[in-house]
Each structure stands twice: as structure tokens, then as C-alpha cells.
């Protein structure tokens, strides 16, 4: 986790059966999560020692931040669940591609300035179009970087997983016939609550992504329903992009987004959006 306490930003990990305290990684370890990830196994081994014997801080006394701030834009995948691809194709906002199911992964990015953490407000009131929408997603965090990574080797480059809410201003997405502006509004990339290392997840395809708005379930689907799986995404992106430690890839959202309803159910100030993924926790953010 990345957290703030007494005006200082630190990294650490949860400890205890109930996960009610955090142990800070202060003793000779990198002070940012992206540098910690880049430090690899040696940093993890030192962190494990601190986690076993270091002093704990009550979780209630810290403010969680986005677990990692990558050096590059957050990479995202569009239309990567069959039912979501169908609902988006029928929404009238899919101006970027006419086919319902893509032949290849649709890759775009969100500006780093859109990144916020658990509990941080999403400023939908700044959206003059009134078309702000949620997209709960599993995100992959890259450990060992590289270019031209084969799909068969992809998981060797996965450090772990987190949760992203790929917030979108739909009207901007339609108007500009691309994704970046509609996806990159300030506060429109909530991430967290934690970065869970790959060894903690036995089979990522068995995880479920669920999103609720004001307690109502809107999205629920297993990761195994991805059209393009994680190895394919890593291979596709790295064929041209040099992936670096700490890079984040949001893998796509299931059906049930606001634009998929008739009429669309866009977010309004006062709404509370919760995105949960098995084993990764719940990312909660209020809309203001």
C-alpha cells in the first residue's frame, strides 16, 4: 500500500488476520511503490522481514493513496468483455470502431493527472455534459519490463494486481472519436486499495469483478470472460511499447456500465461507487 500519515507519504503492507494495521517499509527500502517494484525480489525479501517483525500502525490512522503511480500513462483496454462490447456497440457512442467485437485489443491510455486513491472524491460536477460513467476493472502491474514479450512468458513479467475504476465522460468519448480526453478528466482514475503480488493469486482468471452504485450491483463477471486474456494483452502492447516496472494495464470492464441502460444511468454528485475484485479488496469513491 501507499499511504499518508502526519504529512508524510510512505509505502508498506497490511498485517494481521483482519488486516487492521499497516507496516511501513522504511528501513533501507525505496520510498515509492514504483521504485519498490523495480527493485524486484531483493526488496520483497527485505519487506517480508519488516512485515514479520516491524512495528504496526493502525490502519484507521492512515489515509490510503493510489497504491502505485506509474511513470507512464495508465494503459487501458476497450471492449474486452463480449457483453460489454455488445452494449457499447448499441449505445450510439462507439464512434471509434464499427464492429461489435474487436479483432485485436483496443488499447488507449489515461493521463497520470487523473489518478486518485481509495476514498478520494470523483469530481463529476465538473463534467458539463452530465455523461460521467463508471467502469470497474482488474488492473495488471508490470514487474520486469521488456519489449517483444511472448504471451507464453507474460506472467513472468506480472508483479501483481490492483483495481481501477476507468471513469469516462461518454460525450467527450463520442465527440472526439477517441478515448483519451473522455478518460483523462481530473479524478477519473481511482485506483486501489492495494497492490497484491502475483503469488497471492492462485488463478487470476477465476477472480470476479463487481461494481455497485449506491449499493446496487451494476457489474459482475469473471476475469475468464475476457476476450483477450492477460498474456495476449501484454504480448500485444509490448510488441511496440517498451513496458517498464510499475506500468499499469487495466484489462477492460464487464457489461453493466451506465451507458448500457435505457435511458443511460450516468453518475451524479452523491453517488458512491464501489469496485471489488476477489482477493484484491474494494475500491470505494464518492462522486461529488
N, C-alpha and C positions, 0 to 999 in steps of 0.2 A: 504494500500500500504506500501511497504518498499522502502525507498528512501535514497539517499545520497545527502548531501549538506554541503559544507565547511568542507569536510573531516570527516563528522560525519554521521553514519547510524542511521536512525530513522524509526518509523512506524507512520502511520496516515491514513487519509481518504480524498477522494475528496469531495469538497463542491461547491455548486453553480449550477445553471441550466445548464451551459455549461461545468461544471467540470474543470474549469481552475485554481483552486487553491487547495492546499492540506493543511490540518490542522494536525499538528504534535500532537501525543499523548505523551506528555512529563510529565504531572502533575500526578505523583504517579502511573503511569501505567507501565506494563512490557515494556522493551525496544526492545524485539524481538517478531516477529509475532507468533512464535510457543508458547512462554510463554503467549502472549496475548490470543491466542485461548484456551490454557489450563485454563486460569483464568475465562472463561465462561461468564455468564450473568452479573456478577458484573462489569467486565471490559468493556463489551459492554455498560452498562448503563453509566458508567463514560465517556466513549468515546463519547457517544451521547451528553452529556453535553458540552464537549470540542468542538465538531463539531458545535454545535449551537452558541457558544459564543467565541471560541478561535480565535487567530489571524491566518490569512491565509497566505500561501506562494505561490507565483505564480508558477504554475506547470512547466513553462518554466525554472525556476531557479533550479530545482532538477533533479537528474538522478534516474530514476526508476530502482529498482533491482527486482530480483525474489521476489514475494510477501511473500513467506514463505520458509524457509529452514527446512524441517522436520528433526527429529532426526534419522529417519530410511531411508533407500533407498526409492526412489520413486517406488511405485508398479504400474505395468502396466498389461494390458490385451491384449492378442493377438487374432487376427481373431474374432473380436466381432461384425462385420457387415457382413451380408450374402454376399454382392457383393465383399467386400474386401477379405473375406475368399476364395472366388472363384478365384479372380485374383491372390492371393498369392499362392494358391494351383497349379495354372497353370504356375507359374513363373519359376519353377525349383529350387527355393531357399528354399522351405518349407521342410527342411530335418528333422524337429523335429516331424512331425506327418503326416501320410499318408492320413487321412480322410480330406475332404474339410471342412466340418462343424464340429466343436468340440462338443463332448457330454457334456463336462464340461468346465468351464472357464480355459483358459490358462493364468497362472499368472507368471510373471517374474519381475525383478527389474532393475533399472538403478542406477549406483553409484552416490552418492551425489556430487562427484567431477565433474560430467557432467553438473551440474546445472548452468545456466546463466539467465540473465534477459532480459527485453524488450530492443531492440536496440543493444544488445551485438552481436558481430560477431560470426558466427559458422565457425570453422576452418576446412573446407572441404579440404583445401590444404594439411593437414596432413594425409589424407586418401590415402595411396599409391595404394589402389585397384581401386580408382575412382568410387566407388559404393555407395556414400552417398545419402540417400533418406530422404524425409520428411514424417511425419505422424501427421496431425493436430488432436487434441483430447480435449474433455471435461475432466477435472480432478475434482475429489471429494476431499474435505479436511475434514478430520475427526475432530469432536469436542470432544464429550465424547467418550473415548476409551472403550475397552472391548474385551472379548473373548466369543465365542459362541453366537454372536448376531443373533437373529432371523430375517428373512427377513421382517417380519411384523413390527419390531421395528427399522429397519435400518435407516430410515430418522431421527429418534431421535438422531442418532449419527453423522449426517452430519452437519458440521459447515457452509460449503459453497462450492463455486466452483471457479475454475480458468481454464486457458488454458495451455496446454502443447504441444510442438512440439516434438514428440517422434522420434528424428533423429536416423538414423540407417545406419551402414556400412553393406550393404547387403552381401558382400562377406565374411565378418567375421561371420555373422549370419549363412551362409551356411556352411562355412568351419568347424566351431566348433560345429555344430549341437545343438546349443542352442542360447539363446538371449543375455545373459549378456554382453559379450565382444563387440558384434556389436552395442549394445545400449548405452554403457557407455563411449564412447570416450569423451575426454575433450571438453566442449562446446556443447555437443549433447543433452542437455535437457533444451532448452529455456522454460521459464515459465513466465506468467503474462498476462496482465499488472497489474491486481489487483486480490484480493481475495474478491469475492462478497458473502455476507452472504445469507444463505438459504432462509430467509424471503423475500429477494428481488426477488426471482424467483418463480412465481406462479405455474408453471408446468414444471419441468426440461425436461420432455420428448418432449415438444414442441419446444425446442431450436434446432437450426441448427448449424452444424459445417461446416465451409467453409475454404478452403485453396487455396491461389493463389501463383503462382510463376511468378515474374515479371509482375504482373497484370493479368495473365491468370488463370481463375478458373480451378483448378485441382480436388478439392474435394468439395462435397456439399451433406449433408444428415442430416435428423433429428435424434435427440437422441432416439426417439421412435423406430428407426430401430435397436437398439442394440439387439444382440442375447440373451445376458444375461444382464438383467437390473441392475440398481444400487443396489437395495435391495439384489438381488441374489449375486452380486459381494461381497458386504460387509459380507453377511452370509457365503459365501464360504471361503473368506480369514480369517475371524475371527474364523472359526471352528478350526483352528490350530494356527493362528498368533494372538498374543495379540496386538490389534490396540491401538495406543496411540494418544493423542491430537496432531493435526498438521500433522498426516500422510496423504500422498497424494496418491490417486489411479487414474491413467489415464485410462479411460474407454474403449479405443480402437479407431481405426481410420477407416473412411469410405473408400470406393473404390476411386481410382484415384491417388494412390501413383505412384512414378516414375517407380517402377519395374513392374507395371501393364501395361505399354505401350510396344509396339513392334516397334522398339527396346526400351529398358528401357530409361527413361529420368532422368538421375541422375543429382544431383546438381553440379554446377561449381562455382568457385570464380566469384563474381559479381552478382550472383542471389540474389533476395530479396524474402523472404518467409513471407507471412502474413497468420496467422490463426485467424479467427474470430468466436466467438460464441455469439449468440443473448444475449444481456444484460450483457455480460462479457467484451466486448471490442475487440480489435485486438492486437495480439502479432506479432510484426514485427522484423525480424532479417535478416541481410545481411550475405551471405556466402562469406568467404574470403579464 
